[in-house]
Amino acid sequence: MRRIVSACLLQTMRFDTYNDANPEADLQAYCSKLERGGTRYMIEEKKTEPDGAIVIKIRKQYNSYPADGYINE
């Protein structure tokens, strides 16, 4: 028998400036959504591109599985 002990996703996300979007506000809204949903996450890297877009590397909890060993809080 198998079972998942812990799991997480590693994603690279880009928050663009298209149509006068505010990438910093979009990032804050995204993080707030994760927190409201109880999803554990950790932003590993954040950089601003020359065009103003923000690119992050984020490690976040997968579904409701524990993220022990992947995300340190």
Distance bins in CASP14 RR format, pairs under 12 A and 6 or more apart:
PFRMAT RR
TARGET T0000
AUTHOR 0000-0000-0000
RMODE 2
METHOD distances of the structure
MODEL  1
3 65 0 0 0 0 1 0 0 0 0 0 0
3 66 0 0 0 0 0 1 0 0 0 0 0
4 61 0 0 0 0 0 1 0 0 0 0 0
4 62 0 0 0 0 1 0 0 0 0 0 0
4 63 0 0 0 0 1 0 0 0 0 0 0
4 64 0 0 0 0 0 1 0 0 0 0 0
4 65 1 0 1 0 0 0 0 0 0 0 0
4 66 0 0 0 0 1 0 0 0 0 0 0
4 67 0 0 0 0 0 1 0 0 0 0 0
4 68 0 0 0 0 0 1 0 0 0 0 0
5 62 0 0 0 0 0 1 0 0 0 0 0
5 65 0 0 0 0 1 0 0 0 0 0 0
5 66 1 0 0 1 0 0 0 0 0 0 0
5 67 0 0 0 0 0 1 0 0 0 0 0
5 68 1 0 0 1 0 0 0 0 0 0 0
5 69 0 0 0 0 1 0 0 0 0 0 0
5 70 0 0 0 0 0 1 0 0 0 0 0
6 40 0 0 0 0 0 1 0 0 0 0 0
6 61 0 0 0 0 1 0 0 0 0 0 0
6 62 0 0 0 0 1 0 0 0 0 0 0
6 63 0 0 0 0 0 1 0 0 0 0 0
6 64 0 0 0 0 0 1 0 0 0 0 0
6 65 1 0 0 1 0 0 0 0 0 0 0
6 66 1 0 1 0 0 0 0 0 0 0 0
6 67 1 0 1 0 0 0 0 0 0 0 0
6 68 1 0 1 0 0 0 0 0 0 0 0
6 69 1 0 0 1 0 0 0 0 0 0 0
6 70 1 0 0 1 0 0 0 0 0 0 0
6 71 0 0 0 0 1 0 0 0 0 0 0
7 40 0 0 0 0 0 1 0 0 0 0 0
7 59 0 0 0 0 0 1 0 0 0 0 0
7 60 0 0 0 0 0 1 0 0 0 0 0
7 61 1 0 0 1 0 0 0 0 0 0 0
7 62 1 0 1 0 0 0 0 0 0 0 0
7 63 1 0 0 1 0 0 0 0 0 0 0
7 64 0 0 0 0 1 0 0 0 0 0 0
7 65 1 0 1 0 0 0 0 0 0 0 0
7 66 1 0 0 1 0 0 0 0 0 0 0
7 67 1 0 0 1 0 0 0 0 0 0 0
7 68 0 0 0 0 1 0 0 0 0 0 0
7 69 0 0 0 0 0 1 0 0 0 0 0
7 70 1 0 0 1 0 0 0 0 0 0 0
7 71 0 0 0 0 0 1 0 0 0 0 0
8 39 0 0 0 0 0 1 0 0 0 0 0
8 40 0 0 0 0 1 0 0 0 0 0 0
8 41 0 0 0 0 1 0 0 0 0 0 0
8 42 0 0 0 0 1 0 0 0 0 0 0
8 44 0 0 0 0 0 1 0 0 0 0 0
8 58 0 0 0 0 1 0 0 0 0 0 0
8 59 1 0 1 0 0 0 0 0 0 0 0
8 60 1 0 0 1 0 0 0 0 0 0 0
8 61 1 0 1 0 0 0 0 0 0 0 0
8 62 1 0 1 0 0 0 0 0 0 0 0
8 63 0 0 0 0 0 1 0 0 0 0 0
8 64 0 0 0 0 0 1 0 0 0 0 0
8 65 0 0 0 0 1 0 0 0 0 0 0
8 66 0 0 0 0 1 0 0 0 0 0 0
8 67 1 0 1 0 0 0 0 0 0 0 0
8 68 0 0 0 0 1 0 0 0 0 0 0
8 69 0 0 0 0 1 0 0 0 0 0 0
8 70 1 1 0 0 0 0 0 0 0 0 0
8 71 1 0 0 1 0 0 0 0 0 0 0
8 72 0 0 0 0 0 1 0 0 0 0 0
9 34 0 0 0 0 0 1 0 0 0 0 0
9 39 0 0 0 0 1 0 0 0 0 0 0
9 40 0 0 0 0 0 1 0 0 0 0 0
9 41 0 0 0 0 1 0 0 0 0 0 0
9 42 0 0 0 0 0 1 0 0 0 0 0
9 57 0 0 0 0 0 1 0 0 0 0 0
9 58 0 0 0 0 1 0 0 0 0 0 0
9 59 1 0 0 1 0 0 0 0 0 0 0
9 60 1 0 1 0 0 0 0 0 0 0 0
9 61 1 0 0 1 0 0 0 0 0 0 0
9 62 1 0 1 0 0 0 0 0 0 0 0
9 63 0 0 0 0 1 0 0 0 0 0 0
9 65 0 0 0 0 0 1 0 0 0 0 0
9 67 0 0 0 0 1 0 0 0 0 0 0
9 70 0 0 0 0 1 0 0 0 0 0 0
9 71 0 0 0 0 0 1 0 0 0 0 0
10 41 0 0 0 0 0 1 0 0 0 0 0
10 42 0 0 0 0 1 0 0 0 0 0 0
10 43 0 0 0 0 0 1 0 0 0 0 0
10 44 1 0 0 1 0 0 0 0 0 0 0
10 45 0 0 0 0 0 1 0 0 0 0 0
10 56 0 0 0 0 0 1 0 0 0 0 0
10 57 1 0 0 1 0 0 0 0 0 0 0
10 58 1 0 0 1 0 0 0 0 0 0 0
10 59 1 0 1 0 0 0 0 0 0 0 0
10 60 0 0 0 0 1 0 0 0 0 0 0
10 61 0 0 0 0 0 1 0 0 0 0 0
10 62 0 0 0 0 0 1 0 0 0 0 0
10 67 0 0 0 0 0 1 0 0 0 0 0
10 70 0 0 0 0 1 0 0 0 0 0 0
10 71 0 0 0 0 0 1 0 0 0 0 0
11 30 0 0 0 0 0 1 0 0 0 0 0
11 34 0 0 0 0 0 1 0 0 0 0 0
11 41 0 0 0 0 1 0 0 0 0 0 0
11 42 0 0 0 0 0 1 0 0 0 0 0
11 43 0 0 0 0 0 1 0 0 0 0 0
11 44 0 0 0 0 0 1 0 0 0 0 0
11 45 0 0 0 0 0 1 0 0 0 0 0
11 55 0 0 0 0 0 1 0 0 0 0 0
11 56 0 0 0 0 1 0 0 0 0 0 0
11 57 1 0 0 1 0 0 0 0 0 0 0
11 58 1 0 1 0 0 0 0 0 0 0 0
11 59 0 0 0 0 1 0 0 0 0 0 0
11 60 1 0 0 1 0 0 0 0 0 0 0
11 61 0 0 0 0 0 1 0 0 0 0 0
11 62 0 0 0 0 0 1 0 0 0 0 0
12 43 0 0 0 0 0 1 0 0 0 0 0
12 44 0 0 0 0 1 0 0 0 0 0 0
12 45 0 0 0 0 1 0 0 0 0 0 0
12 46 0 0 0 0 0 1 0 0 0 0 0
12 47 0 0 0 0 0 1 0 0 0 0 0
12 54 0 0 0 0 0 1 0 0 0 0 0
12 55 1 0 0 1 0 0 0 0 0 0 0
12 56 1 0 0 1 0 0 0 0 0 0 0
12 57 1 0 1 0 0 0 0 0 0 0 0
12 58 1 0 0 1 0 0 0 0 0 0 0
12 59 0 0 0 0 0 1 0 0 0 0 0
13 23 0 0 0 0 0 1 0 0 0 0 0
13 26 0 0 0 0 1 0 0 0 0 0 0
13 27 0 0 0 0 1 0 0 0 0 0 0
13 30 1 0 0 1 0 0 0 0 0 0 0
13 31 0 0 0 0 0 1 0 0 0 0 0
13 34 0 0 0 0 0 1 0 0 0 0 0
13 41 0 0 0 0 0 1 0 0 0 0 0
13 43 0 0 0 0 1 0 0 0 0 0 0
13 44 0 0 0 0 0 1 0 0 0 0 0
13 45 0 0 0 0 0 1 0 0 0 0 0
13 46 0 0 0 0 0 1 0 0 0 0 0
13 47 0 0 0 0 0 1 0 0 0 0 0
13 53 0 0 0 0 0 1 0 0 0 0 0
13 54 0 0 0 0 1 0 0 0 0 0 0
13 55 1 0 0 1 0 0 0 0 0 0 0
13 56 1 0 1 0 0 0 0 0 0 0 0
13 57 0 0 0 0 1 0 0 0 0 0 0
13 58 1 0 0 1 0 0 0 0 0 0 0
13 59 0 0 0 0 0 1 0 0 0 0 0
13 60 0 0 0 0 0 1 0 0 0 0 0
14 21 0 0 0 0 0 1 0 0 0 0 0
14 23 0 0 0 0 1 0 0 0 0 0 0
14 26 0 0 0 0 0 1 0 0 0 0 0
14 27 0 0 0 0 0 1 0 0 0 0 0
14 30 0 0 0 0 0 1 0 0 0 0 0
14 46 0 0 0 0 0 1 0 0 0 0 0
14 47 0 0 0 0 0 1 0 0 0 0 0
14 48 0 0 0 0 0 1 0 0 0 0 0
14 49 1 0 0 1 0 0 0 0 0 0 0
14 51 0 0 0 0 0 1 0 0 0 0 0
14 52 0 0 0 0 0 1 0 0 0 0 0
14 53 1 0 1 0 0 0 0 0 0 0 0
14 54 1 0 0 1 0 0 0 0 0 0 0
14 55 1 0 1 0 0 0 0 0 0 0 0
14 56 0 0 0 0 1 0 0 0 0 0 0
14 57 0 0 0 0 0 1 0 0 0 0 0
14 58 0 0 0 0 0 1 0 0 0 0 0
15 21 1 0 0 1 0 0 0 0 0 0 0
15 22 0 0 0 0 1 0 0 0 0 0 0
15 23 1 1 0 0 0 0 0 0 0 0 0
15 24 1 0 0 1 0 0 0 0 0 0 0
15 25 0 0 0 0 1 0 0 0 0 0 0
15 26 1 0 1 0 0 0 0 0 0 0 0
15 27 1 0 1 0 0 0 0 0 0 0 0
15 28 0 0 0 0 1 0 0 0 0 0 0
15 29 0 0 0 0 1 0 0 0 0 0 0
15 30 1 0 0 1 0 0 0 0 0 0 0
15 31 0 0 0 0 0 1 0 0 0 0 0
15 43 0 0 0 0 0 1 0 0 0 0 0
15 46 0 0 0 0 1 0 0 0 0 0 0
15 47 0 0 0 0 0 1 0 0 0 0 0
15 48 0 0 0 0 1 0 0 0 0 0 0
15 49 0 0 0 0 1 0 0 0 0 0 0
15 51 0 0 0 0 0 1 0 0 0 0 0
15 52 0 0 0 0 1 0 0 0 0 0 0
15 53 1 0 0 1 0 0 0 0 0 0 0
15 54 1 0 1 0 0 0 0 0 0 0 0
15 55 1 0 0 1 0 0 0 0 0 0 0
15 56 1 0 0 1 0 0 0 0 0 0 0
15 58 0 0 0 0 0 1 0 0 0 0 0
16 22 0 0 0 0 0 1 0 0 0 0 0
16 23 1 0 0 1 0 0 0 0 0 0 0
16 24 0 0 0 0 0 1 0 0 0 0 0
16 26 0 0 0 0 1 0 0 0 0 0 0
16 27 0 0 0 0 0 1 0 0 0 0 0
16 48 0 0 0 0 0 1 0 0 0 0 0
16 49 0 0 0 0 1 0 0 0 0 0 0
16 51 0 0 0 0 1 0 0 0 0 0 0
16 52 0 0 0 0 1 0 0 0 0 0 0
16 53 1 0 1 0 0 0 0 0 0 0 0
16 54 0 0 0 0 1 0 0 0 0 0 0
16 55 0 0 0 0 1 0 0 0 0 0 0
17 23 1 0 1 0 0 0 0 0 0 0 0
17 24 0 0 0 0 0 1 0 0 0 0 0
17 25 0 0 0 0 0 1 0 0 0 0 0
17 26 0 0 0 0 1 0 0 0 0 0 0
17 48 0 0 0 0 0 1 0 0 0 0 0
17 49 0 0 0 0 1 0 0 0 0 0 0
17 50 0 0 0 0 0 1 0 0 0 0 0
17 51 1 0 0 1 0 0 0 0 0 0 0
17 52 1 0 1 0 0 0 0 0 0 0 0
17 53 1 0 1 0 0 0 0 0 0 0 0
17 54 0 0 0 0 1 0 0 0 0 0 0
17 55 0 0 0 0 0 1 0 0 0 0 0
18 26 0 0 0 0 0 1 0 0 0 0 0
18 51 0 0 0 0 1 0 0 0 0 0 0
18 52 0 0 0 0 0 1 0 0 0 0 0
18 53 0 0 0 0 1 0 0 0 0 0 0
19 26 0 0 0 0 0 1 0 0 0 0 0
20 26 0 0 0 0 0 1 0 0 0 0 0
20 52 0 0 0 0 0 1 0 0 0 0 0
21 27 0 0 0 0 0 1 0 0 0 0 0
21 29 0 0 0 0 0 1 0 0 0 0 0
21 51 0 0 0 0 0 1 0 0 0 0 0
21 52 0 0 0 0 0 1 0 0 0 0 0
21 53 0 0 0 0 1 0 0 0 0 0 0
21 54 0 0 0 0 0 1 0 0 0 0 0
22 28 0 0 0 0 1 0 0 0 0 0 0
22 29 0 0 0 0 1 0 0 0 0 0 0
22 52 0 0 0 0 0 1 0 0 0 0 0
22 53 0 0 0 0 0 1 0 0 0 0 0
22 54 0 0 0 0 1 0 0 0 0 0 0
23 29 0 0 0 0 0 1 0 0 0 0 0
23 30 0 0 0 0 0 1 0 0 0 0 0
23 46 0 0 0 0 0 1 0 0 0 0 0
23 47 0 0 0 0 0 1 0 0 0 0 0
23 48 0 0 0 0 1 0 0 0 0 0 0
23 49 0 0 0 0 1 0 0 0 0 0 0
23 51 0 0 0 0 1 0 0 0 0 0 0
23 52 1 0 0 1 0 0 0 0 0 0 0
23 53 1 0 1 0 0 0 0 0 0 0 0
23 54 1 0 1 0 0 0 0 0 0 0 0
23 55 0 0 0 0 1 0 0 0 0 0 0
23 56 0 0 0 0 1 0 0 0 0 0 0
24 30 0 0 0 0 0 1 0 0 0 0 0
24 31 0 0 0 0 0 1 0 0 0 0 0
24 46 0 0 0 0 0 1 0 0 0 0 0
24 48 0 0 0 0 1 0 0 0 0 0 0
24 52 0 0 0 0 1 0 0 0 0 0 0
24 53 0 0 0 0 0 1 0 0 0 0 0
24 54 1 0 0 1 0 0 0 0 0 0 0
24 56 0 0 0 0 0 1 0 0 0 0 0
25 31 0 0 0 0 0 1 0 0 0 0 0
25 32 0 0 0 0 0 1 0 0 0 0 0
25 54 0 0 0 0 0 1 0 0 0 0 0
26 32 0 0 0 0 0 1 0 0 0 0 0
26 33 0 0 0 0 0 1 0 0 0 0 0
26 52 0 0 0 0 0 1 0 0 0 0 0
26 53 0 0 0 0 1 0 0 0 0 0 0
26 54 0 0 0 0 1 0 0 0 0 0 0
26 56 0 0 0 0 0 1 0 0 0 0 0
27 33 0 0 0 0 0 1 0 0 0 0 0
27 34 0 0 0 0 0 1 0 0 0 0 0
27 41 0 0 0 0 0 1 0 0 0 0 0
27 43 0 0 0 0 1 0 0 0 0 0 0
27 46 0 0 0 0 1 0 0 0 0 0 0
27 47 0 0 0 0 0 1 0 0 0 0 0
27 48 0 0 0 0 0 1 0 0 0 0 0
27 52 0 0 0 0 0 1 0 0 0 0 0
27 53 0 0 0 0 0 1 0 0 0 0 0
27 54 1 0 1 0 0 0 0 0 0 0 0
27 55 0 0 0 0 0 1 0 0 0 0 0
27 56 1 0 0 1 0 0 0 0 0 0 0
27 58 0 0 0 0 1 0 0 0 0 0 0
28 34 0 0 0 0 0 1 0 0 0 0 0
28 35 0 0 0 0 0 1 0 0 0 0 0
28 43 0 0 0 0 0 1 0 0 0 0 0
28 46 0 0 0 0 0 1 0 0 0 0 0
28 54 0 0 0 0 0 1 0 0 0 0 0
28 56 0 0 0 0 0 1 0 0 0 0 0
29 35 0 0 0 0 0 1 0 0 0 0 0
29 36 0 0 0 0 0 1 0 0 0 0 0
30 36 0 0 0 0 0 1 0 0 0 0 0
30 37 0 0 0 0 0 1 0 0 0 0 0
30 39 0 0 0 0 0 1 0 0 0 0 0
30 41 0 0 0 0 1 0 0 0 0 0 0
30 43 0 0 0 0 0 1 0 0 0 0 0
30 54 0 0 0 0 0 1 0 0 0 0 0
30 56 0 0 0 0 1 0 0 0 0 0 0
30 58 0 0 0 0 1 0 0 0 0 0 0
30 60 0 0 0 0 0 1 0 0 0 0 0
31 37 0 0 0 0 0 1 0 0 0 0 0
31 38 0 0 0 0 0 1 0 0 0 0 0
31 39 0 0 0 0 1 0 0 0 0 0 0
31 40 0 0 0 0 0 1 0 0 0 0 0
31 41 1 0 0 1 0 0 0 0 0 0 0
31 42 0 0 0 0 0 1 0 0 0 0 0
31 43 1 0 0 1 0 0 0 0 0 0 0
31 46 0 0 0 0 0 1 0 0 0 0 0
31 54 0 0 0 0 0 1 0 0 0 0 0
31 56 0 0 0 0 1 0 0 0 0 0 0
31 58 0 0 0 0 1 0 0 0 0 0 0
31 60 0 0 0 0 0 1 0 0 0 0 0
32 38 0 0 0 0 0 1 0 0 0 0 0
32 39 0 0 0 0 0 1 0 0 0 0 0
32 41 0 0 0 0 0 1 0 0 0 0 0
33 39 0 0 0 0 1 0 0 0 0 0 0
33 41 0 0 0 0 0 1 0 0 0 0 0
33 60 0 0 0 0 0 1 0 0 0 0 0
34 40 0 0 0 0 1 0 0 0 0 0 0
34 41 1 0 1 0 0 0 0 0 0 0 0
34 42 0 0 0 0 0 1 0 0 0 0 0
34 43 0 0 0 0 0 1 0 0 0 0 0
34 56 0 0 0 0 0 1 0 0 0 0 0
34 58 0 0 0 0 1 0 0 0 0 0 0
34 59 0 0 0 0 0 1 0 0 0 0 0
34 60 1 0 0 1 0 0 0 0 0 0 0
34 61 0 0 0 0 1 0 0 0 0 0 0
34 71 0 0 0 0 0 1 0 0 0 0 0
35 41 0 0 0 0 1 0 0 0 0 0 0
35 60 0 0 0 0 0 1 0 0 0 0 0
35 61 0 0 0 0 0 1 0 0 0 0 0
37 60 0 0 0 0 0 1 0 0 0 0 0
37 61 0 0 0 0 0 1 0 0 0 0 0
37 63 0 0 0 0 0 1 0 0 0 0 0
37 64 0 0 0 0 0 1 0 0 0 0 0
38 60 0 0 0 0 0 1 0 0 0 0 0
38 61 0 0 0 0 1 0 0 0 0 0 0
38 63 0 0 0 0 0 1 0 0 0 0 0
38 64 0 0 0 0 1 0 0 0 0 0 0
38 67 0 0 0 0 0 1 0 0 0 0 0
39 58 0 0 0 0 0 1 0 0 0 0 0
39 59 0 0 0 0 0 1 0 0 0 0 0
39 60 1 0 1 0 0 0 0 0 0 0 0
39 61 1 0 1 0 0 0 0 0 0 0 0
39 62 0 0 0 0 1 0 0 0 0 0 0
39 63 0 0 0 0 1 0 0 0 0 0 0
39 64 0 0 0 0 1 0 0 0 0 0 0
39 65 0 0 0 0 0 1 0 0 0 0 0
39 67 0 0 0 0 1 0 0 0 0 0 0
39 71 0 0 0 0 1 0 0 0 0 0 0
40 58 0 0 0 0 0 1 0 0 0 0 0
40 59 0 0 0 0 1 0 0 0 0 0 0
40 60 1 0 0 1 0 0 0 0 0 0 0
40 61 1 0 1 0 0 0 0 0 0 0 0
40 62 0 0 0 0 0 1 0 0 0 0 0
40 63 0 0 0 0 0 1 0 0 0 0 0
40 64 0 0 0 0 0 1 0 0 0 0 0
40 65 0 0 0 0 0 1 0 0 0 0 0
40 66 0 0 0 0 1 0 0 0 0 0 0
40 67 1 0 1 0 0 0 0 0 0 0 0
40 68 0 0 0 0 1 0 0 0 0 0 0
40 69 0 0 0 0 0 1 0 0 0 0 0
40 70 0 0 0 0 1 0 0 0 0 0 0
40 71 1 0 1 0 0 0 0 0 0 0 0
40 72 0 0 0 0 1 0 0 0 0 0 0
40 73 1 0 0 1 0 0 0 0 0 0 0
41 56 0 0 0 0 0 1 0 0 0 0 0
41 57 0 0 0 0 0 1 0 0 0 0 0
41 58 1 0 1 0 0 0 0 0 0 0 0
41 59 1 0 0 1 0 0 0 0 0 0 0
41 60 1 1 0 0 0 0 0 0 0 0 0
41 61 1 0 0 1 0 0 0 0 0 0 0
41 62 0 0 0 0 0 1 0 0 0 0 0
41 67 0 0 0 0 1 0 0 0 0 0 0
41 70 0 0 0 0 0 1 0 0 0 0 0
41 71 1 0 0 1 0 0 0 0 0 0 0
41 72 0 0 0 0 0 1 0 0 0 0 0
41 73 0 0 0 0 1 0 0 0 0 0 0
42 56 0 0 0 0 0 1 0 0 0 0 0
42 57 0 0 0 0 1 0 0 0 0 0 0
42 58 1 0 0 1 0 0 0 0 0 0 0
42 59 1 0 1 0 0 0 0 0 0 0 0
42 60 1 0 0 1 0 0 0 0 0 0 0
42 61 0 0 0 0 1 0 0 0 0 0 0
42 67 0 0 0 0 1 0 0 0 0 0 0
42 69 0 0 0 0 0 1 0 0 0 0 0
42 70 0 0 0 0 1 0 0 0 0 0 0
42 71 1 0 1 0 0 0 0 0 0 0 0
42 72 1 0 0 1 0 0 0 0 0 0 0
42 73 1 0 0 1 0 0 0 0 0 0 0
43 54 0 0 0 0 0 1 0 0 0 0 0
43 55 0 0 0 0 0 1 0 0 0 0 0
43 56 1 0 1 0 0 0 0 0 0 0 0
43 57 1 0 0 1 0 0 0 0 0 0 0
43 58 1 0 1 0 0 0 0 0 0 0 0
43 59 0 0 0 0 1 0 0 0 0 0 0
43 60 0 0 0 0 1 0 0 0 0 0 0
43 71 0 0 0 0 0 1 0 0 0 0 0
44 55 0 0 0 0 0 1 0 0 0 0 0
44 56 1 0 0 1 0 0 0 0 0 0 0
44 57 1 0 1 0 0 0 0 0 0 0 0
44 58 1 0 0 1 0 0 0 0 0 0 0
44 59 1 0 1 0 0 0 0 0 0 0 0
44 60 0 0 0 0 0 1 0 0 0 0 0
44 70 0 0 0 0 0 1 0 0 0 0 0
44 71 0 0 0 0 0 1 0 0 0 0 0
44 72 0 0 0 0 0 1 0 0 0 0 0
45 54 0 0 0 0 0 1 0 0 0 0 0
45 55 0 0 0 0 1 0 0 0 0 0 0
45 56 1 0 0 1 0 0 0 0 0 0 0
45 57 1 0 1 0 0 0 0 0 0 0 0
45 58 0 0 0 0 1 0 0 0 0 0 0
45 59 0 0 0 0 0 1 0 0 0 0 0
46 53 0 0 0 0 0 1 0 0 0 0 0
46 54 1 0 0 1 0 0 0 0 0 0 0
46 55 1 0 0 1 0 0 0 0 0 0 0
46 56 1 0 1 0 0 0 0 0 0 0 0
46 57 1 0 0 1 0 0 0 0 0 0 0
46 58 0 0 0 0 1 0 0 0 0 0 0
47 53 0 0 0 0 1 0 0 0 0 0 0
47 54 1 0 0 1 0 0 0 0 0 0 0
47 55 1 0 1 0 0 0 0 0 0 0 0
47 56 1 0 0 1 0 0 0 0 0 0 0
47 57 0 0 0 0 1 0 0 0 0 0 0
48 54 1 0 1 0 0 0 0 0 0 0 0
48 55 1 0 0 1 0 0 0 0 0 0 0
48 56 0 0 0 0 0 1 0 0 0 0 0
49 55 1 0 0 1 0 0 0 0 0 0 0
49 56 0 0 0 0 0 1 0 0 0 0 0
58 70 0 0 0 0 0 1 0 0 0 0 0
58 71 0 0 0 0 0 1 0 0 0 0 0
59 67 1 0 0 1 0 0 0 0 0 0 0
59 69 0 0 0 0 0 1 0 0 0 0 0
59 70 1 0 0 1 0 0 0 0 0 0 0
59 71 1 0 1 0 0 0 0 0 0 0 0
59 72 0 0 0 0 1 0 0 0 0 0 0
59 73 0 0 0 0 0 1 0 0 0 0 0
60 67 1 0 0 1 0 0 0 0 0 0 0
60 70 0 0 0 0 1 0 0 0 0 0 0
60 71 1 0 0 1 0 0 0 0 0 0 0
61 67 1 0 1 0 0 0 0 0 0 0 0
61 68 0 0 0 0 0 1 0 0 0 0 0
61 69 0 0 0 0 0 1 0 0 0 0 0
61 70 0 0 0 0 1 0 0 0 0 0 0
61 71 1 0 0 1 0 0 0 0 0 0 0
61 73 0 0 0 0 0 1 0 0 0 0 0
62 70 0 0 0 0 1 0 0 0 0 0 0
62 71 0 0 0 0 0 1 0 0 0 0 0
65 71 0 0 0 0 0 1 0 0 0 0 0
67 73 0 0 0 0 1 0 0 0 0 0 0
END
